[in-house]
Every structure is written in C-alpha cells, then in structure tokens.
Amino acid sequence: MADEHLDAHERVAPMGHEPRGPLQDIRVLDLTRAIAGPWCTMMLADLGADVIKIEAPSGDTQRFYPPYTREDEERAYGGSFATYNRNKRGVVLDLSDEADKEKLLQLVETADAIVENMRGGVMDKLGLGYEVLSARNSKLVYGAIRGFGDPRTGESPYADWPAYDVVAQAMGGLVAQNGLEDERMQVGPFIGDVYPGTVGALAVLAAVHHAQRTGEGQFVDVAMTDAMMALSEQGVMRYSYAGWYDSPPTGNSNPFAAPFDVFQAKDGGVAIAAPTDNHWRLLAQAIGRSDLATDERTARLRDRTKNRELVDEPLADWVAAHTIAEVLEAIGGQVPCGPVNLPGDLFKDPHVASRDMLVAVEQTSGRPVVQVNTPMRFTKTPAGVYRRAPKLGEHDGEILGALDSEDE
C-alpha cells in the first residue's frame, strides 16, 4: 500500500501528444510566477492556447519547490510547477537586458494576450508596462493578477502590499466564514490563488474575444482580494438583507438547510444533503424513521432547521452503524450523498475513472506523474493535457530562434 502510488500512472488516462481545445488560434505570453498567474495561463493552455512561459535566468521560484518523485534525479521542476505550467513552452529572457527586452516586444507583436502577476509598477519600471506594449500591438490584451489590483482600474490603499493565498482568503471574507465559530480557518487548497487565476482566465478570454471583434486591446485587472470577495458573497448578501455583521462559520453544516452535513460512518465520512421535503421523506424512510417525515417539528424545511437536533441525531446514529458502502447502497441515487474522498480515494473512484479526471503526464526524468485533468469538456474540440511543464529555457531555440530568422 505504501508504494502503490508508484504505478498509479498505469491506471489513469494517458496524456495527449498535440495541442487540443478551442483556443488553438490564441497565443499568450506568460510572465507569471508562483500560483495565481500560472494557474490562469494553465487554464488557457489546457484549452489549446499557445502559452509561452517567459522566465528570468534564475527561473520562477515555484519551479524548484518540492515534492519531487524519488526517481527524478534531474529535478528540473517540482510537483507544483509541473501542474501549473503544463501545456506551455518555455523561454528565458532577462528583462533588465535591452536585447532581451526587444525580443519580448517582438513576441508581443505576435501575441493575443500577455499575463503577469508581479507587484504593481514592476513592469512599468522595466519600461514594459501596458502602454508600451499596447503601442507595439494595439490588439494586445494585458492581463494582471495582483493582491489588490492595479491603479489603472481602481486605486487601493493596499496597492503596494504583497499578497499570498492566505491574505486574499482573509481579507476577501472567506476565512471568516470557514471553519468553526471558535476557530476560523483558511481553506486548505490554495483557493486564494486558484480562484483569482480562474477569474483571470475568464477575463482575459473575454477581452481577447472583444479584441478579435473590434481590433481593440485593453488592460484586464483581477485583484486576488476582489475575487475572494466574489467567491464569499454570501456574507455580504446576509449583511445587506438581514444586518448580519458577522456570518460565522458552521463547520460542515448549513444554517439554512437540514440535514446538510458530513456524518461519520464506520470507515470514514459521508456527506448527506436532503434539504427538500421529498428528499427528507426518502431519507427518513431509509433510516427507519418514517415518523420524522410527518412529525410537525421535522416535516418541513423551516421546521427542520429550527429543530436540527431531531434530524441530525438519528441520522448520525444510523450512519455510524454502517460503512460508507452500506450508506451509499441504501440512499445513493435517491438522496444527495457522497463519500469524503481522501486524495488516494480519487484514484479508485469510478466517476473519476469514467470521466478521465486523472491523467498520466510524461516526464524527462523518472516515471510519469499523475495530474488532475481539466474539468472543461467539449464535444467538438476536446481540451486536456498534452505537454509536460518546460525545463528552464527549453524552447529558446524554437521560439527565440524564429525571431532571429525573421530579422535576417
């Protein structure tokens, strides 16, 4: 069991071997680093865009973060970089060097979009801000993902502050609504990076569509904190409607629905959500408590939320007496439910397998690694993983060499 992950790549979908997806006519210059920006451009690359990752000679700092596979002796990049920078080609440019600046400007002439997530003003100080690049290519979409946005779209007193995932989660209102009332917590996955990156991909793509239709490029700005506010909008809604200054977290439960929680079975957790009266009738019958479907204290949703303990306690007792498989056999397909999958469980889940949501990605050193495939599916232009992340400067000759030949 300890080493079963070593051949996991043999049990998942294989990667493709050529660009796929509906964006194959789009070129994106990627000046991003860490997570939020690379996630944005990874989404565009998964959809078929030609994304050119441009790194300083020292490389993206994320490139060298572990983990590495035990077979990887080269260590050209770690696991996070491998995921966030798949499907991209890579070149090295020193943007403090005038010759390399000119190469970037030449690439700008060929691009539909450029994306960066540096602190505000960095590109301007290099002489490569939006206005300079736009003068070189008026159709260019310039995407920026920063902690607190860019003054071009709205001033912020925090514009010069650096930001990471946990800061965006906290200041955007997510931490306040997550965890338990006496212990508010960030969300484990780097959602403060990933969600702004996702919003950034959508915004850049919308602006590219506009540019293709009108010939007019523009500056596109996504603040990480703004994106997290949008994701956490329930708190603002509750304050506006009901005056709830604080919308405290409730763990796995839902203050507006019951039952709606994670319950512990003999061998793990099961999420069960039965907020509609019909689902509740089916669930009450399955657990041998049909009386709860007609009891005036629990028959209707409003009453169930007021008398939550009358619902949750018998349901919790029933789940605790069964395994996850037994619970799913009894109510699966009738009442919304599902197991709390650990990461390793995903490799055994029949839904994951049938949807090809895990993909084996070949590496230059060591065994293939497994990544989560794109969740975006198309009937005519299938998207997905077809290229591993690039080694530092791997495509210099292919991409920059083409610029040199054009100059001759």
C-alpha positions in Angstrom: 0.0 0.0 0.0 2.8 2.4 0.8 4.2 2.3 -2.7 1.0 1.8 -4.7 1.3 5.4 -6.0 4.4 4.4 -8.0 2.4 2.7 -10.7 -0.7 4.9 -10.4 0.1 6.4 -13.9 -0.6 3.0 -15.4 -4.2 3.1 -14.1 -5.2 6.5 -15.4 -5.8 8.2 -18.7 -2.8 8.9 -20.9 -1.9 12.4 -21.9 -2.4 13.6 -25.5 0.6 14.4 -27.8 -0.6 17.6 -29.6 -2.4 20.8 -28.8 -6.1 20.3 -28.3 -9.0 22.5 -27.4 -10.9 25.5 -28.8 -8.2 28.1 -28.3 -5.5 26.9 -30.7 -5.6 30.2 -32.6 -4.6 32.1 -29.5 -1.1 33.0 -28.3 -0.4 34.0 -24.7 2.8 35.4 -23.3 3.1 34.2 -19.7 5.2 36.4 -17.4 3.6 34.9 -14.3 5.1 33.1 -11.3 4.1 31.3 -8.1 0.5 30.1 -8.4 -2.3 32.6 -9.3 -0.8 33.7 -12.6 0.4 30.3 -13.7 -3.0 28.8 -12.9 -4.6 31.5 -15.1 -2.4 30.7 -18.1 -2.5 26.9 -17.4 -6.3 27.1 -18.0 -5.8 28.8 -21.3 -3.1 26.3 -22.3 -5.4 23.4 -21.3 -7.9 24.9 -23.8 -5.3 24.8 -26.6 -3.7 28.2 -26.5 -0.1 28.5 -27.4 1.3 29.7 -24.0 4.9 30.8 -23.9 6.3 30.8 -20.3 8.9 33.5 -20.1 11.2 33.2 -17.1 14.2 35.2 -15.8 17.6 33.3 -15.9 17.0 32.3 -12.3 13.7 30.8 -13.1 10.2 31.0 -11.5 10.8 30.5 -7.7 7.9 28.0 -7.8 9.9 25.8 -10.2 12.2 24.4 -7.5 9.7 23.8 -4.8 9.2 20.1 -3.8 7.9 17.5 -3.9 9.9 15.5 -6.5 9.4 11.9 -7.4 12.1 9.6 -5.9 13.2 8.7 -9.4 13.7 12.3 -10.5 17.5 12.9 -10.5 17.4 15.9 -12.8 15.0 18.0 -10.6 14.2 20.5 -13.3 11.0 21.4 -11.5 8.9 20.2 -8.6 5.3 19.0 -8.4 3.5 22.3 -8.1 5.4 23.9 -11.1 4.7 20.7 -13.1 1.0 21.2 -12.7 0.6 24.9 -13.0 2.9 25.1 -16.1 1.8 22.1 -18.1 1.0 22.6 -21.8 3.4 25.6 -22.0 6.6 26.2 -23.9 9.4 27.9 -22.0 12.0 30.5 -22.8 14.4 32.6 -20.8 14.6 36.4 -21.1 16.4 38.8 -18.9 14.1 41.8 -18.9 16.9 44.0 -17.5 18.8 43.4 -20.7 17.9 45.7 -23.6 18.4 42.9 -26.2 16.0 40.6 -24.3 13.5 43.5 -23.9 13.4 43.8 -27.6 12.8 40.1 -28.0 9.9 40.4 -25.7 8.5 43.3 -27.7 8.9 41.2 -30.9 6.9 38.4 -29.2 4.3 40.9 -28.2 3.7 41.7 -31.9 2.7 38.0 -32.4 0.6 37.6 -29.3 -3.1 38.0 -28.5 -2.5 38.4 -24.7 0.2 38.8 -22.1 -0.4 37.9 -18.4 1.7 38.8 -15.4 1.2 38.8 -11.6 4.0 40.9 -10.4 3.5 43.7 -7.9 2.1 46.8 -9.4 4.6 49.1 -11.2 7.3 46.4 -11.7 6.7 46.1 -15.4 6.4 49.9 -15.8 9.8 50.4 -14.1 11.2 47.9 -16.6 9.8 50.1 -19.4 7.4 47.3 -20.4 4.1 48.4 -18.9 0.8 48.1 -20.7 1.0 51.4 -22.5 4.4 50.5 -24.0 3.3 47.0 -25.1 -0.1 48.3 -26.4 1.8 50.8 -28.6 3.6 47.8 -30.1 0.4 45.8 -30.6 -2.9 47.7 -30.3 -4.9 44.4 -30.2 -3.0 43.1 -27.2 -4.9 42.1 -24.1 -2.8 42.7 -21.0 -3.9 40.6 -18.0 -2.7 41.5 -14.5 -3.4 39.5 -11.3 -2.3 41.3 -8.2 -3.2 41.1 -4.5 -5.1 44.4 -4.5 -5.5 45.3 -8.2 -3.9 47.9 -10.4 -4.4 51.7 -10.2 -5.4 51.6 -13.9 -8.8 50.1 -12.9 -9.2 51.5 -9.4 -6.9 52.9 -6.7 -6.4 50.9 -3.5 -4.6 51.9 -0.3 -3.1 48.5 -0.3 -1.9 48.6 -4.0 1.8 48.2 -3.0 1.2 45.4 -0.5 2.3 41.9 -1.4 -0.3 39.2 -1.0 -0.4 35.4 -0.9 -3.3 32.9 -0.8 -4.0 33.2 3.0 -4.0 37.0 2.8 -6.5 37.0 0.0 -8.7 34.5 1.8 -8.6 36.5 4.9 -9.2 40.0 3.5 -11.8 38.8 1.0 -14.0 37.4 3.7 -13.5 33.6 3.2 -11.7 32.8 6.4 -14.4 34.5 8.5 -17.0 32.1 7.0 -14.9 28.9 7.1 -14.1 26.5 9.9 -15.9 26.6 13.3 -17.2 29.6 15.2 -14.4 29.5 17.7 -11.7 28.7 15.1 -12.0 30.3 11.8 -9.7 28.8 9.2 -8.4 29.2 5.7 -9.4 26.7 3.1 -6.7 24.1 2.7 -6.2 24.1 -1.1 -4.7 27.4 -2.4 -8.1 28.8 -3.3 -6.9 32.4 -2.8 -4.6 31.8 -5.8 -6.6 29.3 -7.8 -9.9 31.2 -7.9 -8.4 34.6 -8.9 -6.4 32.7 -11.5 -9.6 31.2 -12.8 -11.4 34.6 -12.9 -8.3 36.0 -14.7 -8.5 33.3 -17.4 -12.2 34.1 -18.0 -11.5 37.9 -18.0 -8.5 37.6 -20.4 -10.5 35.4 -22.8 -13.4 37.8 -22.8 -11.1 40.7 -23.6 -9.5 38.6 -26.4 -12.9 38.0 -27.9 -13.6 41.7 -27.8 -10.2 42.4 -29.5 -10.9 39.9 -32.2 -14.3 41.5 -32.9 -13.2 45.2 -32.7 -9.4 45.3 -33.0 -9.2 46.9 -29.6 -7.0 45.5 -26.9 -7.2 46.5 -23.3 -5.9 46.2 -19.8 -7.5 43.5 -17.7 -7.2 43.6 -13.9 -8.1 40.9 -11.3 -7.4 41.6 -7.7 -7.0 38.4 -5.6 -8.9 40.0 -2.7 -11.7 41.1 -5.1 -12.0 37.6 -6.5 -12.3 36.1 -3.0 -15.0 38.6 -2.1 -16.9 37.4 -5.1 -16.5 33.8 -4.0 -17.6 34.6 -0.5 -20.5 36.8 -1.5 -22.9 35.1 1.0 -21.6 37.2 3.8 -22.3 40.5 2.0 -25.7 39.2 1.0 -26.6 38.3 4.6 -25.4 41.7 5.9 -27.3 43.6 3.3 -30.6 41.6 3.7 -30.6 40.8 7.4 -28.0 43.0 9.1 -25.7 40.1 10.0 -22.4 42.0 10.6 -20.8 38.6 11.2 -21.8 35.4 9.3 -20.0 32.9 11.4 -18.8 29.6 10.1 -20.9 26.5 10.9 -18.4 23.7 10.1 -19.9 21.2 7.7 -23.5 22.1 8.3 -25.7 24.7 6.6 -27.7 27.1 8.7 -30.5 27.3 6.1 -30.9 23.5 5.5 -31.2 20.3 7.4 -30.0 17.6 7.1 -27.0 19.1 5.3 -23.7 17.9 6.9 -20.9 15.4 7.0 -21.7 12.3 9.1 -19.2 9.7 10.3 -19.6 6.1 9.2 -17.6 3.2 10.5 -14.9 3.8 7.9 -15.0 7.5 7.1 -17.2 10.5 6.4 -20.3 10.7 4.2 -21.8 14.0 3.0 -25.6 13.9 3.1 -27.8 16.8 1.9 -31.5 16.4 2.0 -32.9 20.0 2.2 -36.1 19.3 0.1 -39.0 17.8 1.8 -39.1 15.0 -0.8 -35.5 14.0 -0.2 -36.1 14.1 3.5 -39.1 11.7 3.2 -36.9 9.3 1.3 -34.0 9.6 3.8 -36.3 9.2 6.8 -37.7 6.1 5.3 -34.3 4.6 4.6 -33.0 5.1 8.1 -36.2 3.5 9.6 -37.6 6.8 10.9 -40.6 7.5 8.6 -42.2 9.2 11.5 -39.8 12.1 11.1 -41.2 12.8 7.7 -44.7 13.6 9.1 -43.7 15.0 12.5 -44.7 18.7 12.5 -41.3 19.5 14.0 -39.4 18.0 11.2 -41.7 17.6 8.2 -40.9 20.9 6.5 -37.5 22.5 5.9 -38.1 25.6 8.1 -39.1 23.3 11.0 -36.1 21.1 10.4 -33.7 24.0 10.6 -35.3 25.1 13.9 -35.2 21.5 15.3 -31.9 20.4 13.8 -31.0 18.0 16.6 -34.2 16.0 15.9 -32.9 15.4 12.4 -29.2 15.2 12.8 -29.0 12.9 15.8 -31.0 9.9 14.5 -29.3 10.3 11.1 -25.8 10.4 12.7 -26.6 7.3 14.7 -27.8 5.4 11.6 -24.7 6.4 9.6 -22.4 5.5 12.5 -23.8 2.0 12.4 -22.9 1.4 8.8 -19.9 1.5 6.4 -19.7 4.1 3.7 -20.6 1.5 1.1 -23.7 0.5 3.1 -24.8 4.1 3.4 -24.4 4.7 -0.3 -26.1 1.4 -1.2 -29.1 2.4 0.9 -29.6 6.0 -0.2 -27.3 6.6 -3.2 -29.2 7.8 -6.3 -32.2 8.8 -4.2 -30.8 11.3 -1.7 -27.9 13.6 -2.5 -24.9 12.0 -0.8 -21.2 11.0 -1.3 -18.1 9.8 0.5 -15.5 12.2 1.8 -12.8 11.1 -0.6 -9.2 11.3 0.6 -6.7 12.1 -2.3 -5.8 8.4 -2.6 -9.5 7.5 -2.9 -9.8 9.5 -6.0 -7.6 7.0 -7.8 -10.3 4.3 -7.1 -13.4 6.4 -7.7 -15.4 5.1 -10.7 -16.7 8.5 -11.5 -13.1 9.9 -11.7 -12.1 7.0 -13.9 -15.0 7.2 -16.3 -14.5 10.9 -16.7 -10.7 10.6 -17.2 -10.2 13.2 -14.5 -6.7 11.8 -13.7 -4.1 11.9 -16.4 -0.6 10.5 -16.7 1.9 13.1 -17.7 5.3 12.0 -19.1 8.5 13.5 -17.5 12.1 13.9 -18.8 13.4 12.2 -15.7 11.7 9.3 -13.8 8.2 7.8 -14.0 5.2 9.7 -15.3 3.3 11.7 -12.7 -0.5 11.9 -12.3 -2.2 15.3 -12.5 -5.9 16.3 -12.3 -7.2 16.7 -15.8 -9.1 19.8 -17.0 -12.8 19.7 -15.9 -13.8 21.6 -19.1 -15.2 19.2 -21.7 -16.2 19.8 -25.3 -17.8 17.6 -27.9 -16.0 19.1 -30.9 -12.7 20.5 -29.5 -11.6 18.3 -26.6 -9.2 20.0 -24.2 -6.7 18.4 -21.9 -3.0 17.8 -21.1 -0.7 17.1 -24.0 2.7 18.6 -22.8 4.6 18.4 -19.6 5.9 21.6 -18.0 9.0 23.0 -19.7 12.5 22.9 -18.4 14.1 26.3 -17.9 14.6 27.8 -21.3 13.7 24.5 -23.0 12.2 26.2 -26.1 14.6 29.1 -26.5 15.8 27.9 -29.9 12.4 27.1 -31.1 10.7 30.4 -30.2 13.5 32.9 -30.0 15.3 31.4 -32.9 12.3 32.1 -35.0 12.5 35.8 -34.1 16.2 35.8 -35.2 15.3 34.2 -38.5 12.6 36.9 -39.1 15.2 39.6 -38.6 17.6 38.2 -41.3 
